[in-house]
Amino acid sequence: MFPEEDDPDGLHDFGAVEVAGRRVWWKIDLYADETLAWGSERPDDPARTVGVLTILFPEDW
């Protein structure tokens, strides 16, 4: 569930879960190509987009 106040752009690209009693954050970034230099102009087109999932503990941020 993505409450509007937590996801004002409606991207659903960030979240948090609890795993074994520890908080875990996840973030999805969508890039134009494998260089990961630029954001994708067509994130809805998997042929023109590379997705990267980052998982981390909040205390490592």
mmCIF file of the N, C-alpha and C atoms, coordinates in Angstrom:
data_MODEL
# 
_entry.id   MODEL 
# 
loop_
_atom_site.group_PDB 
_atom_site.id 
_atom_site.type_symbol 
_atom_site.label_atom_id 
_atom_site.label_alt_id 
_atom_site.label_comp_id 
_atom_site.label_asym_id 
_atom_site.label_entity_id 
_atom_site.label_seq_id 
_atom_site.pdbx_PDB_ins_code 
_atom_site.Cartn_x 
_atom_site.Cartn_y 
_atom_site.Cartn_z 
_atom_site.occupancy 
_atom_site.B_iso_or_equiv 
_atom_site.pdbx_formal_charge 
_atom_site.auth_seq_id 
_atom_site.auth_comp_id 
_atom_site.auth_asym_id 
_atom_site.auth_atom_id 
_atom_site.pdbx_PDB_model_num 
ATOM 1   N N  . MET A 1 1  ? 0.849  -1.174  0.000   1.00 0.00 ? 1  MET A N  1 
ATOM 2   C CA . MET A 1 1  ? 0.000  0.000   0.000   1.00 0.00 ? 1  MET A CA 1 
ATOM 3   C C  . MET A 1 1  ? 0.897  1.240   0.000   1.00 0.00 ? 1  MET A C  1 
ATOM 4   N N  . PHE A 1 2  ? 0.619  2.175   -0.863  1.00 0.00 ? 2  PHE A N  1 
ATOM 5   C CA . PHE A 1 2  ? 1.393  3.407   -0.976  1.00 0.00 ? 2  PHE A CA 1 
ATOM 6   C C  . PHE A 1 2  ? 0.471  4.588   -0.690  1.00 0.00 ? 2  PHE A C  1 
ATOM 7   N N  . PRO A 1 3  ? 0.436  5.046   0.571   1.00 0.00 ? 3  PRO A N  1 
ATOM 8   C CA . PRO A 1 3  ? -0.401 6.211   0.874   1.00 0.00 ? 3  PRO A CA 1 
ATOM 9   C C  . PRO A 1 3  ? 0.060  7.427   0.056   1.00 0.00 ? 3  PRO A C  1 
ATOM 10  N N  . GLU A 1 4  ? -0.895 8.226   -0.396  1.00 0.00 ? 4  GLU A N  1 
ATOM 11  C CA . GLU A 1 4  ? -0.577 9.374   -1.253  1.00 0.00 ? 4  GLU A CA 1 
ATOM 12  C C  . GLU A 1 4  ? 0.443  10.308  -0.607  1.00 0.00 ? 4  GLU A C  1 
ATOM 13  N N  . GLU A 1 5  ? 0.345  10.515  0.702   1.00 0.00 ? 5  GLU A N  1 
ATOM 14  C CA . GLU A 1 5  ? 1.291  11.431  1.361   1.00 0.00 ? 5  GLU A CA 1 
ATOM 15  C C  . GLU A 1 5  ? 2.710  10.873  1.376   1.00 0.00 ? 5  GLU A C  1 
ATOM 16  N N  . ASP A 1 6  ? 2.864  9.543   1.256   1.00 0.00 ? 6  ASP A N  1 
ATOM 17  C CA . ASP A 1 6  ? 4.191  8.929   1.212   1.00 0.00 ? 6  ASP A CA 1 
ATOM 18  C C  . ASP A 1 6  ? 4.686  8.718   -0.214  1.00 0.00 ? 6  ASP A C  1 
ATOM 19  N N  . ASP A 1 7  ? 3.805  8.876   -1.194  1.00 0.00 ? 7  ASP A N  1 
ATOM 20  C CA . ASP A 1 7  ? 4.158  8.635   -2.590  1.00 0.00 ? 7  ASP A CA 1 
ATOM 21  C C  . ASP A 1 7  ? 3.444  9.655   -3.484  1.00 0.00 ? 7  ASP A C  1 
ATOM 22  N N  . PRO A 1 8  ? 3.759  10.943  -3.302  1.00 0.00 ? 8  PRO A N  1 
ATOM 23  C CA . PRO A 1 8  ? 3.003  11.991  -3.996  1.00 0.00 ? 8  PRO A CA 1 
ATOM 24  C C  . PRO A 1 8  ? 3.060  11.904  -5.525  1.00 0.00 ? 8  PRO A C  1 
ATOM 25  N N  . ASP A 1 9  ? 4.131  11.335  -6.071  1.00 0.00 ? 9  ASP A N  1 
ATOM 26  C CA . ASP A 1 9  ? 4.243  11.225  -7.523  1.00 0.00 ? 9  ASP A CA 1 
ATOM 27  C C  . ASP A 1 9  ? 3.632  9.934   -8.064  1.00 0.00 ? 9  ASP A C  1 
ATOM 28  N N  . GLY A 1 10 ? 3.218  9.048   -7.175  1.00 0.00 ? 10 GLY A N  1 
ATOM 29  C CA . GLY A 1 10 ? 2.602  7.797   -7.592  1.00 0.00 ? 10 GLY A CA 1 
ATOM 30  C C  . GLY A 1 10 ? 3.545  6.833   -8.283  1.00 0.00 ? 10 GLY A C  1 
ATOM 31  N N  . LEU A 1 11 ? 4.830  6.911   -7.979  1.00 0.00 ? 11 LEU A N  1 
ATOM 32  C CA . LEU A 1 11 ? 5.819  6.073   -8.654  1.00 0.00 ? 11 LEU A CA 1 
ATOM 33  C C  . LEU A 1 11 ? 5.954  4.678   -8.046  1.00 0.00 ? 11 LEU A C  1 
ATOM 34  N N  . HIS A 1 12 ? 5.602  4.524   -6.799  1.00 0.00 ? 12 HIS A N  1 
ATOM 35  C CA . HIS A 1 12 ? 5.740  3.236   -6.097  1.00 0.00 ? 12 HIS A CA 1 
ATOM 36  C C  . HIS A 1 12 ? 7.169  2.684   -6.229  1.00 0.00 ? 12 HIS A C  1 
ATOM 37  N N  . ASP A 1 13 ? 8.164  3.553   -6.057  1.00 0.00 ? 13 ASP A N  1 
ATOM 38  C CA . ASP A 1 13 ? 9.549  3.146   -6.268  1.00 0.00 ? 13 ASP A CA 1 
ATOM 39  C C  . ASP A 1 13 ? 10.366 3.057   -4.987  1.00 0.00 ? 13 ASP A C  1 
ATOM 40  N N  . PHE A 1 14 ? 9.722  3.174   -3.838  1.00 0.00 ? 14 PHE A N  1 
ATOM 41  C CA . PHE A 1 14 ? 10.416 3.088   -2.554  1.00 0.00 ? 14 PHE A CA 1 
ATOM 42  C C  . PHE A 1 14 ? 9.484  2.434   -1.562  1.00 0.00 ? 14 PHE A C  1 
ATOM 43  N N  . GLY A 1 15 ? 10.059 1.654   -0.656  1.00 0.00 ? 15 GLY A N  1 
ATOM 44  C CA . GLY A 1 15 ? 9.239  1.040   0.374   1.00 0.00 ? 15 GLY A CA 1 
ATOM 45  C C  . GLY A 1 15 ? 10.090 0.563   1.529   1.00 0.00 ? 15 GLY A C  1 
ATOM 46  N N  . ALA A 1 16 ? 9.418  0.074   2.550   1.00 0.00 ? 16 ALA A N  1 
ATOM 47  C CA . ALA A 1 16 ? 10.089 -0.440  3.736   1.00 0.00 ? 16 ALA A CA 1 
ATOM 48  C C  . ALA A 1 16 ? 9.324  -1.651  4.231   1.00 0.00 ? 16 ALA A C  1 
ATOM 49  N N  . VAL A 1 17 ? 10.067 -2.634  4.695   1.00 0.00 ? 17 VAL A N  1 
ATOM 50  C CA . VAL A 1 17 ? 9.487  -3.839  5.276   1.00 0.00 ? 17 VAL A CA 1 
ATOM 51  C C  . VAL A 1 17 ? 10.294 -4.196  6.516   1.00 0.00 ? 17 VAL A C  1 
ATOM 52  N N  . GLU A 1 18 ? 9.728  -5.061  7.328   1.00 0.00 ? 18 GLU A N  1 
ATOM 53  C CA . GLU A 1 18 ? 10.459 -5.569  8.479   1.00 0.00 ? 18 GLU A CA 1 
ATOM 54  C C  . GLU A 1 18 ? 10.774 -7.034  8.211   1.00 0.00 ? 18 GLU A C  1 
ATOM 55  N N  . VAL A 1 19 ? 12.046 -7.389  8.371   1.00 0.00 ? 19 VAL A N  1 
ATOM 56  C CA . VAL A 1 19 ? 12.514 -8.754  8.137   1.00 0.00 ? 19 VAL A CA 1 
ATOM 57  C C  . VAL A 1 19 ? 13.282 -9.205  9.370   1.00 0.00 ? 19 VAL A C  1 
ATOM 58  N N  . ALA A 1 20 ? 12.828 -10.266 9.998   1.00 0.00 ? 20 ALA A N  1 
ATOM 59  C CA . ALA A 1 20 ? 13.490 -10.811 11.188  1.00 0.00 ? 20 ALA A CA 1 
ATOM 60  C C  . ALA A 1 20 ? 13.720 -9.721  12.241  1.00 0.00 ? 20 ALA A C  1 
ATOM 61  N N  . GLY A 1 21 ? 12.737 -8.850  12.395  1.00 0.00 ? 21 GLY A N  1 
ATOM 62  C CA . GLY A 1 21 ? 12.824 -7.798  13.405  1.00 0.00 ? 21 GLY A CA 1 
ATOM 63  C C  . GLY A 1 21 ? 13.652 -6.593  13.020  1.00 0.00 ? 21 GLY A C  1 
ATOM 64  N N  . ARG A 1 22 ? 14.130 -6.539  11.795  1.00 0.00 ? 22 ARG A N  1 
ATOM 65  C CA . ARG A 1 22 ? 14.928 -5.398  11.333  1.00 0.00 ? 22 ARG A CA 1 
ATOM 66  C C  . ARG A 1 22 ? 14.221 -4.694  10.202  1.00 0.00 ? 22 ARG A C  1 
ATOM 67  N N  . ARG A 1 23 ? 14.278 -3.370  10.215  1.00 0.00 ? 23 ARG A N  1 
ATOM 68  C CA . ARG A 1 23 ? 13.689 -2.557  9.161   1.00 0.00 ? 23 ARG A CA 1 
ATOM 69  C C  . ARG A 1 23 ? 14.588 -2.612  7.938   1.00 0.00 ? 23 ARG A C  1 
ATOM 70  N N  . VAL A 1 24 ? 13.996 -2.799  6.761   1.00 0.00 ? 24 VAL A N  1 
ATOM 71  C CA . VAL A 1 24 ? 14.735 -2.864  5.501   1.00 0.00 ? 24 VAL A CA 1 
ATOM 72  C C  . VAL A 1 24 ? 14.055 -1.920  4.515   1.00 0.00 ? 24 VAL A C  1 
ATOM 73  N N  . TRP A 1 25 ? 14.852 -1.083  3.864   1.00 0.00 ? 25 TRP A N  1 
ATOM 74  C CA . TRP A 1 25 ? 14.339 -0.188  2.828   1.00 0.00 ? 25 TRP A CA 1 
ATOM 75  C C  . TRP A 1 25 ? 14.647 -0.790  1.468   1.00 0.00 ? 25 TRP A C  1 
ATOM 76  N N  . TRP A 1 26 ? 13.791 -0.504  0.491   1.00 0.00 ? 26 TRP A N  1 
ATOM 77  C CA . TRP A 1 26 ? 14.070 -0.865  -0.898  1.00 0.00 ? 26 TRP A CA 1 
ATOM 78  C C  . TRP A 1 26 ? 13.740 0.313   -1.794  1.00 0.00 ? 26 TRP A C  1 
ATOM 79  N N  . LYS A 1 27 ? 14.470 0.422   -2.900  1.00 0.00 ? 27 LYS A N  1 
ATOM 80  C CA . LYS A 1 27 ? 14.319 1.533   -3.843  1.00 0.00 ? 27 LYS A CA 1 
ATOM 81  C C  . LYS A 1 27 ? 14.551 1.008   -5.247  1.00 0.00 ? 27 LYS A C  1 
ATOM 82  N N  . ILE A 1 28 ? 13.689 1.388   -6.183  1.00 0.00 ? 28 ILE A N  1 
ATOM 83  C CA . ILE A 1 28 ? 13.847 1.001   -7.578  1.00 0.00 ? 28 ILE A CA 1 
ATOM 84  C C  . ILE A 1 28 ? 14.193 2.253   -8.384  1.00 0.00 ? 28 ILE A C  1 
ATOM 85  N N  . ASP A 1 29 ? 15.279 2.185   -9.134  1.00 0.00 ? 29 ASP A N  1 
ATOM 86  C CA . ASP A 1 29 ? 15.671 3.263   -10.045 1.00 0.00 ? 29 ASP A CA 1 
ATOM 87  C C  . ASP A 1 29 ? 15.601 2.737   -11.466 1.00 0.00 ? 29 ASP A C  1 
ATOM 88  N N  . LEU A 1 30 ? 15.105 3.561   -12.382 1.00 0.00 ? 30 LEU A N  1 
ATOM 89  C CA . LEU A 1 30 ? 14.946 3.176   -13.789 1.00 0.00 ? 30 LEU A CA 1 
ATOM 90  C C  . LEU A 1 30 ? 15.840 4.047   -14.660 1.00 0.00 ? 30 LEU A C  1 
ATOM 91  N N  . TYR A 1 31 ? 16.761 3.394   -15.376 1.00 0.00 ? 31 TYR A N  1 
ATOM 92  C CA . TYR A 1 31 ? 17.759 4.101   -16.177 1.00 0.00 ? 31 TYR A CA 1 
ATOM 93  C C  . TYR A 1 31 ? 17.551 3.859   -17.670 1.00 0.00 ? 31 TYR A C  1 
ATOM 94  N N  . ALA A 1 32 ? 18.134 4.729   -18.479 1.00 0.00 ? 32 ALA A N  1 
ATOM 95  C CA . ALA A 1 32 ? 17.996 4.663   -19.934 1.00 0.00 ? 32 ALA A CA 1 
ATOM 96  C C  . ALA A 1 32 ? 18.782 3.500   -20.535 1.00 0.00 ? 32 ALA A C  1 
ATOM 97  N N  . ASP A 1 33 ? 19.927 3.140   -19.929 1.00 0.00 ? 33 ASP A N  1 
ATOM 98  C CA . ASP A 1 33 ? 20.742 2.048   -20.470 1.00 0.00 ? 33 ASP A CA 1 
ATOM 99  C C  . ASP A 1 33 ? 21.665 1.513   -19.386 1.00 0.00 ? 33 ASP A C  1 
ATOM 100 N N  . GLU A 1 34 ? 22.520 0.579   -19.777 1.00 0.00 ? 34 GLU A N  1 
ATOM 101 C CA . GLU A 1 34 ? 23.394 -0.113  -18.825 1.00 0.00 ? 34 GLU A CA 1 
ATOM 102 C C  . GLU A 1 34 ? 24.459 0.771   -18.192 1.00 0.00 ? 34 GLU A C  1 
ATOM 103 N N  . THR A 1 35 ? 24.673 1.981   -18.718 1.00 0.00 ? 35 THR A N  1 
ATOM 104 C CA . THR A 1 35 ? 25.666 2.871   -18.106 1.00 0.00 ? 35 THR A CA 1 
ATOM 105 C C  . THR A 1 35 ? 25.150 3.442   -16.789 1.00 0.00 ? 35 THR A C  1 
ATOM 106 N N  . LEU A 1 36 ? 23.843 3.403   -16.591 1.00 0.00 ? 36 LEU A N  1 
ATOM 107 C CA . LEU A 1 36 ? 23.188 3.921   -15.382 1.00 0.00 ? 36 LEU A CA 1 
ATOM 108 C C  . LEU A 1 36 ? 23.475 5.401   -15.175 1.00 0.00 ? 36 LEU A C  1 
ATOM 109 N N  . ALA A 1 37 ? 23.712 6.110   -16.269 1.00 0.00 ? 37 ALA A N  1 
ATOM 110 C CA . ALA A 1 37 ? 24.058 7.527   -16.181 1.00 0.00 ? 37 ALA A CA 1 
ATOM 111 C C  . ALA A 1 37 ? 22.834 8.437   -16.185 1.00 0.00 ? 37 ALA A C  1 
ATOM 112 N N  . TRP A 1 38 ? 21.765 8.019   -16.862 1.00 0.00 ? 38 TRP A N  1 
ATOM 113 C CA . TRP A 1 38 ? 20.598 8.876   -17.029 1.00 0.00 ? 38 TRP A CA 1 
ATOM 114 C C  . TRP A 1 38 ? 19.323 8.113   -16.716 1.00 0.00 ? 38 TRP A C  1 
ATOM 115 N N  . GLY A 1 39 ? 18.362 8.817   -16.179 1.00 0.00 ? 39 GLY A N  1 
ATOM 116 C CA . GLY A 1 39 ? 17.058 8.220   -15.941 1.00 0.00 ? 39 GLY A CA 1 
ATOM 117 C C  . GLY A 1 39 ? 16.358 7.918   -17.251 1.00 0.00 ? 39 GLY A C  1 
ATOM 118 N N  . SER A 1 40 ? 15.541 6.888   -17.247 1.00 0.00 ? 40 SER A N  1 
ATOM 119 C CA . SER A 1 40 ? 14.820 6.485   -18.448 1.00 0.00 ? 40 SER A CA 1 
ATOM 120 C C  . SER A 1 40 ? 13.726 7.492   -18.785 1.00 0.00 ? 40 SER A C  1 
ATOM 121 N N  . GLU A 1 41 ? 13.667 7.869   -20.060 1.00 0.00 ? 41 GLU A N  1 
ATOM 122 C CA . GLU A 1 41 ? 12.573 8.726   -20.522 1.00 0.00 ? 41 GLU A CA 1 
ATOM 123 C C  . GLU A 1 41 ? 11.317 7.914   -20.786 1.00 0.00 ? 41 GLU A C  1 
ATOM 124 N N  . ARG A 1 42 ? 11.450 6.591   -20.893 1.00 0.00 ? 42 ARG A N  1 
ATOM 125 C CA . ARG A 1 42 ? 10.324 5.694   -21.152 1.00 0.00 ? 42 ARG A CA 1 
ATOM 126 C C  . ARG A 1 42 ? 10.315 4.553   -20.139 1.00 0.00 ? 42 ARG A C  1 
ATOM 127 N N  . PRO A 1 43 ? 10.092 4.841   -18.868 1.00 0.00 ? 43 PRO A N  1 
ATOM 128 C CA . PRO A 1 43 ? 10.134 3.776   -17.854 1.00 0.00 ? 43 PRO A CA 1 
ATOM 129 C C  . PRO A 1 43 ? 9.090  2.688   -18.070 1.00 0.00 ? 43 PRO A C  1 
ATOM 130 N N  . ASP A 1 44 ? 8.073  2.962   -18.881 1.00 0.00 ? 44 ASP A N  1 
ATOM 131 C CA . ASP A 1 44 ? 7.040  1.968   -19.167 1.00 0.00 ? 44 ASP A CA 1 
ATOM 132 C C  . ASP A 1 44 ? 7.443  0.995   -20.272 1.00 0.00 ? 44 ASP A C  1 
ATOM 133 N N  . ASP A 1 45 ? 8.607  1.217   -20.896 1.00 0.00 ? 45 ASP A N  1 
ATOM 134 C CA . ASP A 1 45 ? 9.069  0.382   -22.000 1.00 0.00 ? 45 ASP A CA 1 
ATOM 135 C C  . ASP A 1 45 ? 10.293 -0.429  -21.546 1.00 0.00 ? 45 ASP A C  1 
ATOM 136 N N  . PRO A 1 46 ? 10.106 -1.721  -21.216 1.00 0.00 ? 46 PRO A N  1 
ATOM 137 C CA . PRO A 1 46 ? 11.233 -2.523  -20.723 1.00 0.00 ? 46 PRO A CA 1 
ATOM 138 C C  . PRO A 1 46 ? 12.363 -2.678  -21.732 1.00 0.00 ? 46 PRO A C  1 
ATOM 139 N N  . ALA A 1 47 ? 12.090 -2.501  -23.009 1.00 0.00 ? 47 ALA A N  1 
ATOM 140 C CA . ALA A 1 47 ? 13.145 -2.598  -24.019 1.00 0.00 ? 47 ALA A CA 1 
ATOM 141 C C  . ALA A 1 47 ? 14.069 -1.383  -23.986 1.00 0.00 ? 47 ALA A C  1 
ATOM 142 N N  . ARG A 1 48 ? 13.611 -0.291  -23.366 1.00 0.00 ? 48 ARG A N  1 
ATOM 143 C CA . ARG A 1 48 ? 14.402 0.947   -23.322 1.00 0.00 ? 48 ARG A CA 1 
ATOM 144 C C  . ARG A 1 48 ? 14.738 1.367   -21.904 1.00 0.00 ? 48 ARG A C  1 
ATOM 145 N N  . THR A 1 49 ? 14.611 0.433   -20.959 1.00 0.00 ? 49 THR A N  1 
ATOM 146 C CA . THR A 1 49 ? 14.805 0.785   -19.555 1.00 0.00 ? 49 THR A CA 1 
ATOM 147 C C  . THR A 1 49 ? 15.557 -0.324  -18.823 1.00 0.00 ? 49 THR A C  1 
ATOM 148 N N  . VAL A 1 50 ? 16.479 0.079   -17.956 1.00 0.00 ? 50 VAL A N  1 
ATOM 149 C CA . VAL A 1 50 ? 17.198 -0.845  -17.087 1.00 0.00 ? 50 VAL A CA 1 
ATOM 150 C C  . VAL A 1 50 ? 16.785 -0.515  -15.663 1.00 0.00 ? 50 VAL A C  1 
ATOM 151 N N  . GLY A 1 51 ? 16.269 -1.503  -14.939 1.00 0.00 ? 51 GLY A N  1 
ATOM 152 C CA . GLY A 1 51 ? 15.855 -1.296  -13.556 1.00 0.00 ? 51 GLY A CA 1 
ATOM 153 C C  . GLY A 1 51 ? 16.913 -1.781  -12.590 1.00 0.00 ? 51 GLY A C  1 
ATOM 154 N N  . VAL A 1 52 ? 17.111 -1.020  -11.510 1.00 0.00 ? 52 VAL A N  1 
ATOM 155 C CA . VAL A 1 52 ? 18.062 -1.386  -10.465 1.00 0.00 ? 52 VAL A CA 1 
ATOM 156 C C  . VAL A 1 52 ? 17.325 -1.359  -9.133  1.00 0.00 ? 52 VAL A C  1 
ATOM 157 N N  . LEU A 1 53 ? 17.366 -2.475  -8.417  1.00 0.00 ? 53 LEU A N  1 
ATOM 158 C CA . LEU A 1 53 ? 16.764 -2.569  -7.096  1.00 0.00 ? 53 LEU A CA 1 
ATOM 159 C C  . LEU A 1 53 ? 17.864 -2.449  -6.056  1.00 0.00 ? 53 LEU A C  1 
ATOM 160 N N  . THR A 1 54 ? 17.724 -1.484  -5.149  1.00 0.00 ? 54 THR A N  1 
ATOM 161 C CA . THR A 1 54 ? 18.663 -1.302  -4.052  1.00 0.00 ? 54 THR A CA 1 
ATOM 162 C C  . THR A 1 54 ? 17.950 -1.682  -2.768  1.00 0.00 ? 54 THR A C  1 
ATOM 163 N N  . ILE A 1 55 ? 18.601 -2.511  -1.956  1.00 0.00 ? 55 ILE A N  1 
ATOM 164 C CA . ILE A 1 55 ? 18.065 -2.925  -0.664  1.00 0.00 ? 55 ILE A CA 1 
ATOM 165 C C  . ILE A 1 55 ? 19.091 -2.530  0.389   1.00 0.00 ? 55 ILE A C  1 
ATOM 166 N N  . LEU A 1 56 ? 18.634 -1.866  1.459   1.00 0.00 ? 56 LEU A N  1 
ATOM 167 C CA . LEU A 1 56 ? 19.568 -1.427  2.489   1.00 0.00 ? 56 LEU A CA 1 
ATOM 168 C C  . LEU A 1 56 ? 18.881 -1.299  3.840   1.00 0.00 ? 56 LEU A C  1 
ATOM 169 N N  . PHE A 1 57 ? 19.698 -1.271  4.877   1.00 0.00 ? 57 PHE A N  1 
ATOM 170 C CA . PHE A 1 57 ? 19.215 -0.996  6.216   1.00 0.00 ? 57 PHE A CA 1 
ATOM 171 C C  . PHE A 1 57 ? 19.237 0.517   6.424   1.00 0.00 ? 57 PHE A C  1 
ATOM 172 N N  . PRO A 1 58 ? 18.211 1.079   7.048   1.00 0.00 ? 58 PRO A N  1 
ATOM 173 C CA . PRO A 1 58 ? 18.182 2.541   7.259   1.00 0.00 ? 58 PRO A CA 1 
ATOM 174 C C  . PRO A 1 58 ? 19.429 3.075   7.961   1.00 0.00 ? 58 PRO A C  1 
ATOM 175 N N  . GLU A 1 59 ? 19.985 2.306   8.891   1.00 0.00 ? 59 GLU A N  1 
ATOM 176 C CA . GLU A 1 59 ? 21.167 2.800   9.612   1.00 0.00 ? 59 GLU A CA 1 
ATOM 177 C C  . GLU A 1 59 ? 22.402 2.873   8.727   1.00 0.00 ? 59 GLU A C  1 
ATOM 178 N N  . ASP A 1 60 ? 22.384 2.236   7.566   1.00 0.00 ? 60 ASP A N  1 
ATOM 179 C CA . ASP A 1 60 ? 23.500 2.330   6.623   1.00 0.00 ? 60 ASP A CA 1 
ATOM 180 C C  . ASP A 1 60 ? 23.383 3.525   5.701   1.00 0.00 ? 60 ASP A C  1 
ATOM 181 N N  . TRP A 1 61 ? 22.267 4.225   5.732   1.00 0.00 ? 61 TRP A N  1 
ATOM 182 C CA . TRP A 1 61 ? 22.037 5.363   4.874   1.00 0.00 ? 61 TRP A CA 1 
ATOM 183 C C  . TRP A 1 61 ? 22.874 6.484   5.312   1.00 0.00 ? 61 TRP A C  1 
# 
